[in-house]
C-alpha cells in the first residue's frame, strides 16, 4: 500500500487533490481511498488530506501517521506544523514552491531523505498561468505522478477531466502536464507519460 499525506490550507484544493489522486488510481484498476481532516472550516485554515493506493482492498481507515509521500501545497506551513512526522528516509517530498529546499530553510532537515525523492514545483505559478487561478492542487498531482510513478499522467488527466469538465478541467490538466514536464526535466528524463 502507498500512503500519501497532503498538507495545505482551506481553499487550495487539498481535499480535492486527494480525491483526484484516488480517482487516478481507480482509473488504473487499483484500490484507493481519500479523506480529509481539518478543524475550523474556513479559507486559510490548515487542512490535511489523506490518500491510500493499493493493489487490493484497503481495510484500514485511520489517518496516515507514516506516509510514503508528503505533498505540501502551502510552504508557509513548513515552520508551523511538524509536517515530516512519520515520514521515513525513503519517503517522497513534494512542495509547492519556486524556491529550493535550502531557500525554504529546510535544507538540513531534508538531508536524511533520498535526494532523488525530493522536489519543489512552482505549482501556484503554473496554475495561474494555465488556469488563471492560484489553486495548486492539480499541478501538484502532475508533479507527484512524475516524481513517484505511483499513478500515470494520463490517469491524473482523466481524473481531472471527470471532476472538472470543460475549460476549468482543461486548464487544470495543462497545469498538471506542465508540472509533470517540470518534474521530469528535474529528474533528467523526457516528459513522456
C-alpha positions in Angstrom: 0.0 0.0 0.0 1.2 3.5 -0.9 0.1 6.2 1.6 0.1 10.0 0.8 -0.5 12.8 3.2 -1.3 16.2 1.7 -1.0 19.4 3.8 -2.3 22.8 2.8 -4.8 25.5 3.6 -8.5 25.7 3.1 -9.3 27.0 -0.4 -6.2 25.4 -2.0 -8.0 22.2 -3.1 -6.3 19.9 -0.5 -9.4 17.6 -0.2 -9.9 17.6 -4.0 -6.3 16.7 -4.6 -6.6 13.5 -2.5 -9.9 12.7 -4.2 -8.4 13.2 -7.7 -5.4 11.1 -6.8 -7.7 8.3 -5.7 -9.7 8.5 -8.9 -6.4 8.3 -10.9 -5.6 5.1 -9.1 -9.2 3.7 -9.8 -8.7 4.6 -13.5 -5.6 2.2 -13.4 -7.7 -0.6 -11.8 -6.3 -0.1 -8.3 -8.0 0.3 -5.0 -7.9 3.7 -3.3 -9.4 5.8 -0.5 -9.2 9.5 0.2 -10.4 11.5 3.2 -9.6 14.8 4.9 -9.2 16.0 8.4 -9.5 19.7 9.4 -10.5 22.0 12.2 -12.3 25.2 11.5 -13.8 25.1 8.1 -12.6 28.4 6.7 -10.4 29.6 3.9 -6.8 29.7 5.0 -7.1 27.2 7.9 -4.7 24.3 7.9 -6.1 21.2 6.2 -4.7 17.7 5.9 -6.0 15.1 3.5 -5.0 11.5 3.0 -4.9 9.0 0.1 -4.1 5.4 0.1 -3.5 3.4 -3.0 -3.2 -0.4 -3.1 -3.5 -3.4 -5.5 -6.0 -5.0 -3.2 -8.8 -3.9 -0.8 -7.9 -1.3 1.8 -9.3 -2.1 5.2 -7.6 0.5 7.4 -9.5 3.7 7.9 -7.5 5.9 10.3 -5.4 8.9 9.4 -2.0 8.3 7.9 0.7 8.6 10.5 3.6 7.1 8.5 3.2 8.3 4.9 5.2 7.1 1.9 4.8 10.6 0.3 4.2 14.1 1.6 2.7 16.8 -0.5 2.8 20.3 0.8 0.5 22.7 -1.0 1.4 25.7 1.1 5.0 26.2 2.1 4.1 28.6 4.9 3.1 25.5 6.9 6.7 24.3 6.9 7.5 26.2 10.1 4.1 25.9 11.8 3.5 22.2 11.9 5.7 19.1 12.0 4.8 18.1 8.5 7.6 15.5 8.3 6.4 13.4 11.3 6.3 9.7 10.4 7.9 10.1 7.0 10.8 7.6 6.7 14.1 8.2 4.9 12.8 6.6 1.7 9.7 8.9 1.6 8.9 11.3 -1.2 8.6 15.1 -0.5 6.8 17.4 -3.0 6.5 21.1 -2.1 4.7 23.8 -3.9 7.4 26.4 -4.3 9.7 28.0 -6.8 12.4 28.0 -4.1 14.8 25.2 -3.3 14.7 23.2 0.0 17.6 25.3 1.2 15.9 28.6 0.3 12.8 27.4 2.2 15.0 26.9 5.3 14.7 23.1 5.5 17.9 22.1 3.7 19.4 20.4 6.7 16.1 18.8 7.7 15.7 17.0 4.4 19.3 15.7 4.3 18.1 12.4 5.8 15.9 11.8 2.8 16.9 10.5 -0.6 17.8 13.4 -2.9 16.0 11.9 -5.9 12.8 11.8 -4.0 12.7 15.5 -3.1 11.2 18.1 -5.3 9.8 21.6 -5.3 7.4 22.6 -8.1 6.1 26.1 -8.7 2.5 24.7 -8.8 0.8 28.0 -7.8 2.6 29.8 -10.7 1.7 27.0 -13.1 -2.0 27.1 -12.0 -2.1 30.9 -12.5 -0.6 30.6 -16.0 -2.8 27.7 -17.2 -6.0 28.2 -15.1 -5.9 31.8 -14.2 -6.3 31.0 -10.5 -3.7 30.3 -7.8 -5.0 26.8 -6.9 -2.0 24.4 -6.9 -3.6 21.0 -6.4 -3.9 19.7 -9.9 -0.4 20.9 -10.8 1.0 19.2 -7.8 -0.7 15.9 -8.9 1.3 16.2 -12.2 4.5 16.7 -10.2 3.5 13.7 -8.0 3.0 11.4 -11.0 6.4 12.3 -12.4 8.2 12.1 -9.1 6.8 8.9 -7.7 5.4 7.0 -10.7 2.6 5.7 -8.4 0.0 6.9 -10.9 0.4 8.0 -14.6 -0.1 11.4 -16.0 -2.9 10.2 -18.4 -4.7 8.8 -15.3 -4.3 12.1 -13.5 -5.6 14.0 -16.6 -8.6 11.7 -16.8 -9.5 12.2 -13.1 -9.2 16.0 -13.5 -11.4 16.0 -16.7 -14.1 13.8 -15.0 -14.2 16.1 -12.0 -14.0 19.4 -13.9 -15.4 19.2 -17.4 -14.7 22.0 -19.9 -12.4 24.9 -19.7 -11.7 24.6 -16.0 -10.7 20.9 -16.4 -8.5 21.7 -19.4 -6.7 24.5 -17.6 -6.1 22.1 -14.6 -4.8 19.4 -17.0 -2.5 21.9 -18.6 -1.1 22.9 -15.2 -0.7 19.3 -14.2 1.1 18.5 -17.5 3.4 21.5 -17.1 4.3 20.3 -13.6 4.8 16.8 -14.9 7.2 18.1 -17.5 8.9 20.3 -14.9 9.5 17.3 -12.6 10.7 15.0 -15.4 13.2 17.7 -16.5 14.4 18.0 -12.9 14.7 14.2 -12.7 16.5 14.2 -16.0 14.1 12.2 -18.0 12.0 13.1 -21.0 8.5 14.4 -20.2 6.6 11.4 -21.5 3.7 9.9 -19.6 
